[in-house]
Amino acid sequence: QSSSRRARMKWTASKVFQCVTLFLLASALEIGGCYGFWRAVRLEKNKLWAAFGAASLVAYGGVFLLMPMDAFARIMAAYGGVFIVSSYAFGAAVEGFKLDAGDYVGASIALAGVGVCLFWPRE
């Protein structure tokens, strides 16, 4: 069932939008969840941050169930590139992390990899 459904899936603007939206939501939940634990353990020692982190990570796990694709490995591989870019964006916005040329080049390569993973012609 899974392999025949994967072969028949056709990308539409709606499916691309759905994937992009879900990848961004997943990255916000994963990074937010991990950051909640980071703050709870390393910065503020506040258990509420840990509770936020746990809830966020549980929600993160469910996001991938909403993807229009069936190939879990491909979804997660493509998500990895989105996670890289989102991590840099979070670091820059929240922590004042200064990106350098290597960060930008690496993030660009990761996004190119996302495109290859998702849109490579398959039978």
C-alpha positions in Angstrom: 0.0 0.0 0.0 2.6 2.5 1.0 4.9 2.1 -2.0 2.1 2.2 -4.6 0.6 5.3 -2.9 4.0 7.0 -2.9 4.4 6.3 -6.6 1.1 7.9 -7.5 1.4 11.0 -5.4 1.6 14.1 -7.6 2.9 17.4 -6.2 0.4 20.3 -6.3 0.8 23.8 -5.0 -1.5 22.9 -2.2 0.7 19.9 -1.2 3.8 22.0 -1.3 2.2 24.6 0.9 1.0 21.9 3.3 4.5 20.4 3.6 6.2 23.8 4.0 3.7 24.8 6.7 4.1 21.5 8.5 7.9 21.6 8.3 7.9 25.1 9.8 5.5 24.1 12.5 7.5 21.0 13.3 10.7 23.0 13.5 9.1 25.6 15.8 7.8 22.9 18.1 11.1 20.9 18.2 13.3 23.9 18.7 10.9 25.4 21.2 10.7 22.2 23.1 14.4 21.7 23.2 14.9 25.4 24.2 12.4 24.9 27.0 14.6 22.1 28.4 17.7 24.2 27.8 16.2 27.1 29.8 15.0 24.8 32.5 18.3 23.1 33.1 21.0 25.5 32.0 19.5 29.0 32.5 16.6 29.5 34.8 16.2 26.1 36.7 12.4 26.6 36.3 10.3 23.5 35.9 7.7 25.3 33.9 10.2 25.6 31.0 10.6 21.9 31.2 6.9 21.3 31.1 6.6 23.6 28.1 9.5 21.7 26.4 7.8 18.3 27.0 4.5 19.4 25.7 6.1 21.0 22.6 8.1 17.9 21.8 5.0 15.7 22.1 3.1 18.0 19.7 6.2 18.0 17.4 6.0 14.2 17.1 2.4 14.4 15.8 3.0 17.0 13.1 4.5 14.4 10.7 1.3 12.4 10.8 -0.4 15.2 8.8 2.1 15.1 5.9 0.6 14.2 2.5 3.5 11.7 1.9 3.8 8.2 3.1 7.6 7.8 3.1 8.6 8.5 6.7 12.3 8.3 5.9 12.0 10.9 3.1 9.9 13.2 5.2 12.4 13.1 8.0 15.4 13.5 5.7 13.8 16.6 4.1 12.8 17.9 7.5 16.5 17.8 8.5 17.3 20.6 6.1 14.4 22.7 7.3 15.5 22.1 10.9 19.0 23.4 10.1 17.7 26.7 8.6 15.1 27.1 11.4 17.8 26.5 14.1 19.9 29.3 12.6 16.9 31.6 12.4 15.9 30.9 16.0 19.5 31.4 17.2 19.7 34.8 15.4 16.3 36.0 16.5 16.2 34.8 20.1 19.8 34.5 21.2 21.5 37.1 19.0 23.6 34.4 17.3 25.7 36.0 14.5 25.7 33.8 11.4 28.8 33.8 9.2 29.3 32.9 5.6 29.7 29.2 6.4 26.4 29.2 8.2 24.7 30.8 5.1 26.3 28.4 2.7 25.5 25.4 4.8 21.9 26.4 5.2 21.6 27.0 1.5 23.0 23.5 0.7 20.6 22.0 3.3 17.6 23.7 1.6 18.8 22.5 -1.8 18.9 19.0 -0.3 15.3 19.4 0.9 14.3 20.2 -2.7 16.1 17.2 -4.1 14.6 14.9 -1.4 11.1 16.0 -2.0 10.9 16.8 -5.7 13.3 14.3 -7.4 11.3 12.5 -10.2 10.3 9.1 -9.0 8.3 6.3 -10.6 
